Amino acid sequence: MPIDRLDHVRDMFVFSSYTEISYTDLIKLTKNNNVLGTDGDQWIIYNRQKTHTAVEVPLLDTALQILEKYQAHPITKVTETLLPCLTNKKLNVFLKEVGLVGGIKKLTFHMGRHTLATTVTRNNGLLIETVVLTRN
């Protein structure tokens, strides 16, 4: 069963929200970036394109479920990317549609990255200051 384009876009946005990974970095992630950590959990390890710094991101359950959903997708099989990605322009156009359905006037992919600090960290018992310190 094909995945609806708005479901696909929503999944990419939610994945970014749970990992704080930018669009530029997300489209370059391959299966080699998804590793099992010494703690037994799944992590994404990559070099951030903008800052050229190493980044290690623990994968929470929601992000893992999204990766599993697209594991057998034809595009991810051929390209070995973690997610089948759209162009940034198409992604943001479709996100506007998702926003309209959800009653959100302005929704961009970049907003997903900043959702982690305010929503996901608090729901998982982390302090916002911890996230700010690890960004700098």
SULURNOR-V543025 format. One record per helix or strand of 2 or more residues. SS is the DSSP state (A for helix, B for strand). FROM is the first residue (numbers start at 1). LEN is the number of residues. If there is no record, write none. Layout:
ss->SS from->FROM len->LEN
ss->SS from->FROM len->LEN
//
This chain:
ss->A from->5 len->15
ss->A from->23 len->4
ss->A from->31 len->3
ss->B from->34 len->3
ss->B from->42 len->6
ss->B from->54 len->5
ss->A from->61 len->10
ss->A from->74 len->6
ss->A from->88 len->15
ss->A from->109 len->15
ss->A from->128 len->8
//
